[in-house]
Amino acid sequence: MGRKPVAQCSLTARQQNALDCIIRYQRKHGRTRTIRELSELLGIKSQYGVVDYLNRLEAKGKIR
């Protein structure tokens, strides 16, 4: 009974919200938001915090 592989873990509500925002914007504009734009949109003061979100989404196989 080990841990689930990271890619099989579900997203937190905030991670899902961030992913939804990224997907909607990319579909509408054909590009992704900048780190600064995501920081403002998600209410995360630190740009490192946004990078951490992106890294976690990538580790879970949701973005690349």
KELORO-366346 format. One record per atom (N, C-alpha, C): atom name; x, y, z; residue in three letters. Coordinates in steps of 0.05 Angstrom, whole numbers, plus 5000, padded with zeros to 4 digits. Layout:
atom,c1,c2,c3,rest
CA,X,Y,Z,ALA
...
This chain:
atom,c1,c2,c3,rest
N,5016,4976,5000,MET
CA,5000,5000,5000,MET
C,5017,5025,5000,MET
N,5029,5031,4977,GLY
CA,5045,5055,4975,GLY
C,5029,5079,4967,GLY
N,5043,5100,4963,ARG
CA,5030,5125,4954,ARG
C,5022,5123,4925,ARG
N,5002,5138,4917,LYS
CA,4994,5139,4889,LYS
C,5016,5155,4874,LYS
N,5021,5147,4849,PRO
CA,5038,5164,4832,PRO
C,5026,5192,4831,PRO
N,5043,5212,4830,VAL
CA,5034,5240,4830,VAL
C,5013,5245,4808,VAL
N,5018,5233,4784,ALA
CA,5000,5238,4762,ALA
C,4972,5228,4767,ALA
N,4968,5210,4786,GLN
CA,4941,5199,4792,GLN
C,4928,5214,4815,GLN
N,4941,5233,4827,CYS
CA,4930,5248,4849,CYS
C,4910,5268,4838,CYS
N,4889,5273,4853,SER
CA,4869,5292,4845,SER
C,4879,5320,4851,SER
N,4867,5340,4838,LEU
CA,4874,5367,4842,LEU
C,4859,5379,4865,LEU
N,4872,5398,4879,THR
CA,4857,5413,4899,THR
C,4839,5432,4885,THR
N,4820,5444,4899,ALA
CA,4801,5463,4887,ALA
C,4816,5487,4875,ALA
N,4837,5497,4888,ARG
CA,4852,5520,4878,ARG
C,4868,5512,4853,ARG
N,4879,5488,4853,GLN
CA,4894,5479,4830,GLN
C,4875,5475,4806,GLN
N,4851,5465,4811,GLN
CA,4832,5462,4789,GLN
C,4823,5489,4779,GLN
N,4819,5508,4796,ASN
CA,4812,5535,4788,ASN
C,4834,5547,4771,ASN
N,4859,5544,4779,ALA
CA,4882,5555,4764,ALA
C,4883,5541,4736,ALA
N,4879,5515,4735,LEU
CA,4880,5501,4710,LEU
C,4857,5510,4692,LEU
N,4833,5514,4703,ASP
CA,4810,5523,4687,ASP
C,4816,5551,4676,ASP
N,4828,5569,4691,CYS
CA,4834,5596,4682,CYS
C,4855,5595,4659,CYS
N,4875,5578,4662,ILE
CA,4895,5575,4642,ILE
C,4883,5564,4616,ILE
N,4866,5544,4618,ILE
CA,4854,5532,4594,ILE
C,4836,5551,4580,ILE
N,4818,5565,4595,ARG
CA,4799,5584,4583,ARG
C,4814,5606,4568,ARG
N,4835,5617,4581,TYR
CA,4849,5639,4568,TYR
C,4864,5630,4543,TYR
N,4876,5607,4545,GLN
CA,4892,5596,4522,GLN
C,4873,5591,4498,GLN
N,4850,5580,4503,ARG
CA,4831,5574,4482,ARG
C,4821,5600,4469,ARG
N,4817,5620,4485,LYS
CA,4806,5646,4475,LYS
C,4827,5662,4460,LYS
N,4852,5663,4471,HIS
CA,4872,5681,4461,HIS
C,4895,5667,4446,HIS
N,4896,5641,4447,GLY
CA,4917,5626,4432,GLY
C,4944,5627,4445,GLY
N,4945,5636,4470,ARG
CA,4970,5637,4485,ARG
C,4964,5635,4515,ARG
N,4984,5630,4531,THR
CA,4979,5628,4559,THR
C,4985,5655,4572,THR
N,4974,5659,4596,ARG
CA,4980,5683,4611,ARG
C,5009,5683,4621,ARG
N,5019,5706,4627,THR
CA,5046,5708,4638,THR
C,5044,5700,4668,THR
N,5067,5695,4680,ILE
CA,5068,5689,4708,ILE
C,5056,5712,4724,ILE
N,5063,5736,4717,ARG
CA,5052,5760,4731,ARG
C,5022,5761,4728,ARG
N,5011,5756,4704,GLU
CA,4982,5757,4700,GLU
C,4969,5735,4717,GLU
N,4980,5711,4718,LEU
CA,4969,5690,4734,LEU
C,4970,5697,4764,LEU
N,4991,5710,4772,SER
CA,4994,5718,4800,SER
C,4971,5736,4808,SER
N,4966,5756,4791,GLU
CA,4944,5775,4797,GLU
C,4917,5762,4795,GLU
N,4913,5745,4775,LEU
CA,4887,5732,4772,LEU
C,4880,5713,4795,LEU
N,4900,5698,4804,LEU
CA,4896,5678,4824,LEU
C,4899,5689,4853,LEU
N,4907,5714,4855,GLY
CA,4911,5726,4881,GLY
C,4934,5715,4896,GLY
N,4955,5708,4882,ILE
CA,4979,5697,4894,ILE
C,5000,5719,4893,ILE
N,5010,5728,4916,LYS
CA,5028,5751,4916,LYS
C,5055,5745,4904,LYS
N,5065,5721,4909,SER
CA,5092,5714,4900,SER
C,5091,5701,4873,SER
N,5108,5710,4855,GLN
CA,5109,5697,4829,GLN
C,5120,5668,4832,GLN
N,5136,5664,4852,TYR
CA,5146,5637,4858,TYR
C,5122,5619,4865,TYR
N,5102,5629,4878,GLY
CA,5078,5614,4885,GLY
C,5064,5604,4860,GLY
N,5063,5621,4839,VAL
CA,5051,5613,4814,VAL
C,5067,5592,4801,VAL
N,5094,5595,4801,VAL
CA,5111,5574,4790,VAL
C,5107,5548,4804,VAL
N,5104,5549,4830,ASP
CA,5099,5525,4846,ASP
C,5073,5511,4837,ASP
N,5052,5527,4833,TYR
CA,5026,5516,4822,TYR
C,5031,5503,4796,TYR
N,5045,5516,4778,LEU
CA,5050,5506,4751,LEU
C,5066,5480,4753,LEU
N,5086,5479,4770,ASN
CA,5102,5455,4773,ASN
C,5085,5432,4783,ASN
N,5067,5437,4802,ARG
CA,5050,5416,4813,ARG
C,5030,5406,4791,ARG
N,5019,5425,4776,LEU
CA,5001,5417,4754,LEU
C,5016,5400,4733,LEU
N,5041,5407,4728,GLU
CA,5057,5391,4709,GLU
C,5063,5363,4720,GLU
N,5070,5363,4746,ALA
CA,5076,5337,4759,ALA
C,5052,5318,4759,ALA
N,5028,5330,4760,LYS
CA,5004,5314,4759,LYS
C,4994,5308,4731,LYS
N,5010,5317,4711,GLY
CA,5004,5311,4684,GLY
C,4982,5327,4671,GLY
N,4976,5350,4683,LYS
CA,4954,5367,4673,LYS
C,4963,5388,4653,LYS
N,4988,5396,4655,ILE
CA,5000,5415,4635,ILE
C,5028,5405,4629,ILE
N,5039,5417,4608,ARG
CA,5067,5412,4602,ARG
C,5081,5437,4593,ARG
